[in-house]
């Protein structure tokens, strides 16, 4: 769990028990959130968003505002599991 502040708001970043990543990857996610900055204020309670990180994959965040400002990493999807829908499903390379 990490604590951080953006624009005067104190946030908590936590990781779902089903997400298994190394501490350096957790730190990289934390640093990426700091670059989002003010955009976090646009998310309402119950919203979700995805961040794409080259080395980690697609990171799914759930937003809670009640009773505290909490971001939960609920899943990480590695790039080899990304798909684009066109006329058929096709893996990304």
C-alpha positions in Angstrom: 0.0 0.0 0.0 1.2 3.5 -0.9 0.0 6.9 0.2 0.4 10.0 -2.0 -0.9 13.5 -2.5 -2.0 15.2 -5.6 -3.5 18.7 -5.7 -4.1 18.7 -1.9 -5.9 15.3 -2.0 -4.5 12.4 0.0 -4.8 9.1 -1.9 -4.1 5.5 -1.0 -2.9 3.1 -3.6 -3.5 -0.6 -2.8 -3.2 -3.8 -4.8 -5.9 -6.5 -5.0 -4.7 -9.8 -3.5 -5.1 -11.4 -6.9 -2.4 -9.1 -8.4 1.1 -10.6 -8.1 3.8 -8.1 -9.1 7.2 -7.2 -7.8 7.9 -4.2 -5.6 9.7 -2.3 -8.3 6.7 -2.7 -10.6 4.5 -1.4 -7.8 6.8 1.6 -7.5 6.6 2.2 -11.3 2.8 2.2 -11.1 2.9 4.7 -8.2 5.2 7.0 -10.2 3.0 6.8 -13.3 0.0 7.9 -11.2 1.9 11.0 -10.1 2.1 11.9 -13.8 -1.7 11.7 -14.2 -2.0 14.4 -11.5 -5.1 16.5 -11.8 -6.9 13.9 -13.9 -7.6 11.8 -10.8 -10.0 14.5 -9.6 -12.2 13.8 -12.6 -13.0 10.3 -11.5 -16.2 9.6 -9.4 -16.7 7.0 -6.8 -17.1 3.6 -8.5 -15.3 4.6 -11.7 -12.5 2.6 -13.2 -9.7 3.4 -15.6 -6.9 1.7 -17.4 -3.3 2.8 -17.7 -1.0 1.2 -20.2 2.7 0.7 -19.2 5.1 -0.8 -21.6 6.9 -3.0 -19.2 3.9 -4.0 -17.1 0.9 -4.1 -19.3 -2.6 -2.7 -19.0 -3.3 -1.8 -15.4 -6.9 -1.6 -14.2 -7.7 0.8 -11.4 -10.9 1.0 -9.4 -11.7 4.4 -7.8 -13.2 4.9 -4.3 -14.0 8.2 -2.8 -16.0 7.2 0.2 -14.9 7.0 3.0 -11.4 7.7 1.7 -9.7 8.4 -1.7 -8.5 4.9 -2.6 -7.2 3.5 -5.9 -7.1 -0.2 -6.1 -5.1 -2.0 -8.8 -7.7 -4.7 -9.5 -5.9 -6.4 -12.4 -2.9 -6.3 -14.7 -3.2 -7.6 -18.2 0.1 -8.4 -19.9 0.6 -7.2 -23.5 0.5 -10.7 -24.9 -3.2 -10.9 -23.7 -4.3 -7.8 -25.4 -6.7 -8.2 -28.4 -8.1 -5.9 -31.0 -11.6 -6.5 -32.4 -11.8 -6.1 -36.2 -13.6 -8.5 -38.4 -12.2 -11.2 -36.1 -10.3 -11.2 -32.8 -6.6 -11.0 -33.3 -3.7 -10.9 -30.9 -1.4 -7.9 -30.8 2.3 -8.3 -31.5 
